Amino acid sequence: MLQISIIIITYNRPGDTLELLQSIGQLEDPDNLLKEVILLNNASASNYTAVKEFIRLHPGNKIRFIDAPVNLGVSAGRNFAAAKATG
């Protein structure tokens, strides 16, 4: 089965991001579906410590957290994250 990469761009929404990652973690048979989840923090001012802790505690979820050097906007953010995808 072909595995996919999910790209998520977040900006100042750590609570919603954490909720989304928890939902992804509950997918049925994620190992066959997901190659990785790439989470791009688009230079948020909000604290993402809870999100990073969730990722650290759930290494099987295959989540890669990336901090953008500056706010790239939506299109450039997608391109930046897509260039890092392997799925």
Secondary structure, 3 states (H helix, E strand, C coil): CCCEEEEEEECCCHHHHHHHHHHHHCCCCHHHHEEEEEEEECCCCCCCHHHHHHHHHCHHHCEEEEECCCCCHHHHHHHHHHCCCCC
